[in-house]
């Protein structure tokens, strides 16, 4: 095997964890509660219904794996709510609601994120051995960079690639092709590491990129190249 020139990491639930793993309801609550515009909906349950319908709409929208930012998502949701309830909001009023929902979501999201000591120890060990990059699905424009900076790990990475900026989500091949171009190396000299079986393991392999699955709860014993602790990575990659 050729020498590893680049290791690419997924971000959320790989490099950065949540204090408590959120469900759809928590994501909706992070936007709604404390936003200052709760009275635009009769109650949280109706907001949640609007939120779930919005999520479903963008999941099913074509072309497949096209990324839509949080602003685009909430703008559609608020516009649909405006029409359904005959609120007759102006464009400025709609965008005020959208921006408050987005800000409230992001404030609640970031304060629940942390980097484990094991992840930081690995990054410190790897930074002088190989190039490092982050390739992640992220709906907040500029949010991935901001999050890595706030958690004090941005400096370990040569580049950061977010679907919010690129416009395509994993597992679309364009995001991996862009990562290869940024790294300036071949597929045989690259490793992809992440927790999602399809996006971070199978899809990179379809591109010819070796991948390791972060399987912290050992849910996928059928996968040969996997790990449950970041302390195992250098040994697996024979970099110690």
HUVEN-V467407 format. One line per field, one symbol per residue. ss: DSSP state (2 for helix, 1 for strand, 0 for the rest). burial: b if it has 24 or more other ideal C-beta (glycine too) atoms within 12 Angstrom, else e. A space follows every 10 residues. Layout:
# HUVEN-V467407
ss->???
burial->???
This chain:
# HUVEN-V467407
ss->0000011110 0100011100 0002222222 2200000222 0002222222 2222222222 0000010002 2222222222 2222200000 2222222222 2222222222 0011002222 2222220000 1111110000 0022222222 0002220011 1122220100 0022222222 2220002221 1111002222 2222220001 1111000000 0000011002 2222220000
burial->eeebbbbbbb bbbbbbbbee eeeeeebbbb bbbebebeeb beeeeebbeb beebbeebee eeeebebbbb bbbbbbbbbe bbeeeeeeee eeebeebbeb bbbbbbebbb eebebbebbe ebbeebeeeb bbbbbbbbbb eebbbebbee bebbebbbbb bbbbbbebbb bbbbbbbbbb ebbebebeeb bbbbbbbebb bebbbebebb bbbbbeeeee eeeebbbeeb eebbebbeee
